[in-house]
Amino acid sequence: MKLLPIKFIDRFATQANGLNANVLKGLHDSRIDLAELQAGTECFEV
């Protein structure tokens, strides 16, 4: 499981209809979540 910052989860909740599996996979595979974790952002496991 990847950890994603709360702000990304909030965005997913509001834009879920506009996202598809490829977009979500791209975000999961990106380093954005790692950068936020290193910055100390509180995260949820998804």
N, C-alpha and C positions, 0 to 999 in steps of 0.2 A: 504494500500500500504506500502511496505517496502522500506527503503532507502538503496541503495547500493553504495559503494564508486566508484569513477570514474574508478579506475584501474580494478575493477571487470567488470564494464560495457564494458570497452575496450576489456577485455579478452573475454566476451560474444560475442562481435561483430566479433572478429577474429576466434573464435572457435565454433560459433553457430551450424555449421553442426555436430560437435562432441558431442553436448549436447542434453539431452532429458529431458522430463518433470520431471522425478524423480531427476535428477541431479540439475535442477533449484530449485525444491521444497526443496531439501536438503540444498542448499545454502541459500534460503530464510528463512528456519527454523533454520539455524545455528546462532551462536553468533558472527560470523566474522564481519558482518556489524555493530553490536553494538559496538564491540571493535574499529573499525575504526571511527565510529561516536564519540565515547568518546575521541579518539585521535585527533579529530578536522579535520578529512578528509572531504573535500567538497564532497557532495553527490548529486545525481539526484534521483528523485522519479521515480520508475519503476512499 
